[in-house]
């Protein structure tokens, strides 16, 4: 495998390279969305008790993200570390980071799998998941956690590829594994009548396929990113840098998940109909997040390589381009998803109209309050990526903690406590996106100026 899949992000036209980088990430995210959404679509449409199965699958998402968020965040540390090494042309460092990251991912995957499998039911009970769906949710969650070694390996492998500018191969791998996932979902649920267990088994099979594919690619490179599976090792200094950058990102992800768990617990209190509506609508506005997140990854990688090369002038241009593109694309997709809302919700088993169905009404309410202004979340994500690319991951995590997580929890225990309505709960999202984005942008300007003074480089 030749090394021509690498992208030099420190030279050349930025707009074109950002698009070339971001579009495959977006397409990969869409496939990953379909990968996950296939579970809810299939059980909603074909399970014997579709609404109950849909609620069972949906109730596990927040708690799973909470457990995995910390460790997946360490992948950001691998991405930024490799980007810095590429930018400063330190190929020996790249080799050490690759081997350290892959071994770390597999070990963490096993730890998460064991913890999640044995604690699933207790955690779901803490979230006040109704007894009517608790057994199904526990079975689904335990099975999903068996795929964590594969999920972690794939995520860290994709971080390595993204850092070198190769965003196409993760797309190809997920295209194949996603097709396998959907096919097996239909087979296990319709033919084998396995319901939530069937979609969970299909998911982990496809996860292991994607992990094998990405490891196979890494072993075929002929440059500093080549992986030697029989010579995996951990370099202490590289591990420390990965943790230094990735741990704050992981903690940030966990804290977001904590607030989402609290919100999910509040939603659970409204009953199965609202839970099902929220699950369906969350999958739809997840499409918008995918588009936003592609520019987060672009901002992270381009800032990382240019920071390593001390090209701070290009970092400023990356910021302008990424925020502009994410705002325009996010607004367009948000409006389109809202206009197609009833049809999209029906794909997840939500029937009726806003006037006749409470489930449809709640689903459209979420799309209105979260979906249309979702570009604000995109702006927040891009600025967070810029800070992490500069190596200021702790600053990004702190700002996100105060601007989104803490304020969101405060909102739940104050405003929502006073007005026990689902729309009041949903408004907490756009409100905290705005505050956090402004804080991130302010910190970005300060840190960029500080880097200029440190290295004597005129921006």
Buried (B, 14 or more C-beta within 10 A) or exposed (E): BEEEBBBEBBEEEBEEBBBBBBBBBBBBBBBBBBBBBBBBBBBBBBBEBBBBBBBBBBBBBBBBBBBBBBBBBBBBBBBBBBBBBBBBEBEEBBBBBBBBBBBBBBBBBEBBBEBBBEBBBEBBEEBEBBEEBBBBBBBBBBBBBBBBBBBBBBBBBBBBBBBBBBBBBBBBBBBBBBBBBBEBBBBBBBEEEBBBBBBBBBBBBBBBBBBBBBBBBBEEBEBBBBBEEEEBEBBEEBBEBBBBBBBBBBBBBBBBBBBBBBBBBBBBEBEBBBBBBBBBBBBBBBBBBBBBBBBBBBBBBBBBBBBBBBBBEBBBBBBEBBBBBBBEBBBEBBBBBBEEBBEBBBBBBBEBEBEEBBBBBBBBBBBBBBBBBBBBBBBBBBBBBBBBBBBBBBBBBBBBBBBBBBBBBBBBEEBBEEEEEBEBBBBBBBBBBBBBBBBBBEBBEEBBEEBBEEEEEEE
